[in-house]
Amino acid sequence: MATNLYVQRDQPPGVPPLELTGERTLPDVPAENYWYRRHLAVYEWIGARVIGRRVLDMACGEGYGSEVLSRGAASVVGVDANPEAFEHARLRYPRQNLTFARGMAENHGEAGAYDAVVFLQTIEHVQDPVAVLRHFRSLLAPGGAVYVSTPNLLTLAPPGAAKSDNPWHIKEYRASEFAQLCREVFDHVEMRGLFHARKLRVHELALSCGWDAVHARLGITQPFYDRFTPSITSRDFALRETGLDRALDFLAV
């Protein structure tokens, strides 16, 4: 029986696997590993900064990021509107300080109840991003922070295009546009960009030297990427404060 390349593999007993739809990324799908690790790198960076905090992870999807945050946080609530994702997350990530809820980012949560709100790779799906950011601000306790990431229009879309061909994205941002959006709501905004590092940076340089033509000529494209893609880890990405126009994604704090 053929294996579906776009369905999660090897889930624990009783946990229904999820299928890739293009709307969210998933662990345990080898073909999706690049995107999963790209998102995981940001969750891990945030996780190191919310130790001992009460965290709300909005649009948490499959739940892997909420689990990462819960490793050091006092408590984490992962929220997603999708019923299949919610049920999967609830069953897949049992942890005393981690709970999941169904809800919409626009109106879920209790005012002043959280030290951190996390909203990754989702604001590009939102009709009224200013209203969503204002809602997140209302959820923060004094001294709290909101973490929001989004892809960089300049590296996601074709040159000169207003957006990529992703049908779920409503608005994709340049660095200056994203910073301006966040500063409409928050007095203090720090911007970082996510970049390739380690072997992904080497691969990037190889592509600039014509690696695409070489592996195609040698007939090893499929075997190479069948091994290379699953080997990518979150350490193959790095967050930096400079060169944002060349970043893969932006993270605003």
ABEGO torsion letter per residue (X at the ends): XBBBAABBBGBBBGBBBBBBAGABBBBGBAAAAAAAAAAAAAAAAAAAAABGBBBBBBGAEAGAAAAAAAAABABBBBBBABAAAAAAAAAABBBAABBBBBEBAAABEBBGABABBBBBGAAAABABAAAAAAAAAAABBBGBBBBBBBBBAAAABBBGBABBABAABABBBBAAAAAAAAAAABABBBBBBBBBBEAAAAAAAAAAAGAAAAAAAAGAAAAAAAAAAAABBAAABBBBABGAAABABBBBX
